């Protein structure tokens, strides 16, 4: 089952959702600000994306700038920050089986459908 981690207030996330709707494939929407991913879930997502945790952080968010910017953080610290402040998680994230992408640009989602 395809899964999209979605924030309806984000235009890129809405575009990603629209692309999935047009694909005709079944998918699950995870509103990650309401259903915050656990640390384990974040680790699994990062592994599927094949990235370092910092690459999943929205570094322009005020929370990041106020609490974390310019600090020496381990990967575990960064994942814990995203679990505590899910607004820091880049979006949309689309997972299809053992493949995952951050839908920026939206067209990247097509590569795993």
N, C-alpha and C positions, 0 to 999 in steps of 0.2 A: 504494500500500500504506500502510495506517495504521501508525504507529509510536508506541509508548509508551516514554518514558524512565521506568524503574521502579526503585523501591527496595522490596524485599519487607518491610523492617522498618518501613515507613511505612504507617499505616492508610489514609491518603488515597490513597496509591499503590495499595494493594491494592484499595480500592474502585473506583478508576479501571480497574484491570485486570479486575475483576469485571464492570463495566459493558460493557467491550469484549467480554468473553467472551459475555455475554448478547445482545449486538447481532447475533451470528452472522456478523459481518464478519471477513475475514482481517486479521490484524495481526501486527506484529513487536514483540517485547519486547526493549528494550535495557536491560540491567542496567548503568546508567551508572557505578556505583561500581567495577565490574569492567572494563567497556569504556568508559573515560573519553573523553568527546567531545573532539575536537581544538579548538583555538582557532577554526579555520575553521568547524567544525560548530557551535560555540557561537554564533559570529557569525550563521550562517545561521538558527539557531533563534530568536535574538533578533530578527532581521529579520522572520521569519514571525510571531512573537508581536506585533510592532509595539510593542515596549517598549524602555526604556533598560536596559542591562545590570544596573544596580543592582536593578531590579525582579525579577530572576531569582535574587537572592541571598537565602539564608536567614540573616537578620541575627541570629537568636538562637543560631546555632551558636557553640560555644566558640571554634572556629578564627577566625571572623569577629571576635568580640569581642577576642581576644588579639592578632591580627595586623593587622587592617585597620580596625576601628572608629575613627571620628574622624580618619582620615587623608584627605588630599586625593588621591583616586584618579581617574585618567582612566578612560574606558570601557574602554580597552585593558588597564589595570591590573586592573580588575574581572574582565574576561573571563579574563585570565591567572590570576588567583586561583582562579576556578572550575575552570579546566583543571588547576591544580596540586592543588586541594583539592575534588574533585567533591562532597563532602558539603555544600558550600555551595550547590549547585544546587537550586532549588525543584523540587518534584515533586508529582504526576506531570506530565510534559509529553506531550501527545498531538498528533501531526502527521498530518494527512490532506491529502495533495496540497499545495496552497499555503495551507492554513489550519492554525493551531496554537492551542492553549490550554494554560494551566496549569490542571490539574484541581482547583482549589480555589475554590468547592465542586465536588464530583465532577460535578454536573449540567451544568457548563459543557462537559464532553466531548461531551454529546449534541448541542450546537450545531454541531459540525463533522462529525458522522457523517452 
